[in-house]
Amino acid sequence: MAAQAAQLEKVRDSEERYQLATYKKMPIVAERGTGVWLYSSDGEKYLDLYGGHAVAGTGHSHPHVVAAIQAQAEKLLFYSNLVYSEARARAAEKLISVAPPELTKAFFCNSGTEANENAMRMARMATGRENVITFSGGFHGRTADAISATFLGRYRDLGKPNVPGHLEAEFGNIESVRALADKTVAAIMLEPIQSMAGVRMAGSEFYQALRQLCDERGIILIYDEVQTGVGRTGDWFFARSEAGSHVVPDIITLAKALGSGIPVGACLVTEEISANIKENDLGTTFGGGMIAMAAVSATIEAIETDGMLENVRAVETYLRHSLKEIPYIVSVRGRGFLLGLEFHDKAAPIHKALLDRKIITGTSSNPNVLRLLPPLCLKREEVDLLVEALHALTNEL
Ligand SMILES: Cc1ncc(COP(=O)(O)O)c(C=O)c1O
């Protein structure tokens, strides 16, 4: 026990000595993972209902994804978009095959913020306009344009001086969008389910009204599906899903679970958008690299082969049903495996108490909401472990 504590302290001290602060860390030295389980270097086993910021969609170290990365690594680690690549051709074809049919072309980059920067740029190129409407509560990343589009807490101020041309509307309120959507507006961009804000969804009529408004006023609709994409909601994407009233945007942005842990982002766009893009308009050194592309193809294959979309839908129903037994949960928000548990009181003590019981969950910017973003392979037995732990907390809180 003393040796384990010493190991944690050693790694923590080293990380803190040689790196800048980022997030508040949990007292875990992560060593290996399999499916929904994360193992620490002291041999503890954690039920991971957060997936490292929603990245472990296929679960930790899915064998098919690992094998694909290993095989690619032995052939070629990287070459840029200056050459053709079978791995890239396959990944793009595979991704487009599961996308809404209106979205016919992909651009690969390395992260969510970069996907959003490029999406906004493409919208400006397509329309010749400059302004972008985003929503209070939305999070779009930390690079200059994306953080300027982020009207959530103190994030936008971290990016000062902000990029001009960003307008804030109220999520779920179409009149607030209508009032801003004049001829200067290139794009409306939204997280269709606002995750960091505490898993907020709008009414189905809101998504439809946005699509209609964009069509009427020549505005590009961008869905930031960095969290909702790649199976998280029980559909491949929120776009075109029943939950999203079958609305299809002009651009979808992706990252997080797309590479099962290998950094990769993407924009999926319509023919109309792609018609405006010429050589050298877009680019990035690492985007479309072979390892990332092997990970993308294998991620999609793993989700298909293991029936993960069906699993998300079935286990979501079970989870919602089981959570009804917990008296201190006010509501369960969200869709699929992007869920927010709303409590009467603060979520932080529950987050900590669950961690003490070796269950990892996520907080949000809503102090009363705990987020669950588990791997898409989460099973009923594992849900039972969460529900038992929440029951056990009933008398302690
Ligand atoms: C909805 C959404 N968009 C964009 C981003 C930024 O992605 P990245 O951290 O890969 O730049 C995030 C990250 O949390 C996100 O949740």
PDBQT file of the ligand as one rigid body, heavy atoms in Angstrom, charges set to zero:
ROOT
HETATM    1  C1  LIG A 401     -18.069  19.754 -28.706  1.00  0.00    +0.000 C 
HETATM    2  C2  LIG A 401     -16.583  19.971 -28.752  1.00  0.00    +0.000 A 
HETATM    3  N1  LIG A 401     -16.055  20.630 -29.788  1.00  0.00    +0.000 NA
HETATM    4  C3  LIG A 401     -14.737  20.829 -29.895  1.00  0.00    +0.000 A 
HETATM    5  C4  LIG A 401     -13.863  20.395 -28.921  1.00  0.00    +0.000 A 
HETATM    6  C5  LIG A 401     -12.394  20.621 -29.072  1.00  0.00    +0.000 C 
HETATM    7  O1  LIG A 401     -11.773  19.417 -29.390  1.00  0.00    +0.000 OA
HETATM    8  P1  LIG A 401     -10.199  19.228 -29.169  1.00  0.00    +0.000 P 
HETATM    9  O2  LIG A 401      -9.958  19.228 -27.706  1.00  0.00    +0.000 OA
HETATM   10  O3  LIG A 401      -9.902  17.912 -29.836  1.00  0.00    +0.000 OA
HETATM   11  O4  LIG A 401      -9.543  20.373 -29.865  1.00  0.00    +0.000 OA
HETATM   12  C6  LIG A 401     -14.368  19.705 -27.813  1.00  0.00    +0.000 A 
HETATM   13  C7  LIG A 401     -13.466  19.233 -26.737  1.00  0.00    +0.000 C 
HETATM   14  O5  LIG A 401     -13.850  18.955 -25.635  1.00  0.00    +0.000 OA
HETATM   15  C8  LIG A 401     -15.768  19.492 -27.726  1.00  0.00    +0.000 A 
HETATM   16  O6  LIG A 401     -16.301  18.851 -26.688  1.00  0.00    +0.000 OA
ENDROOT
TORSDOF 0
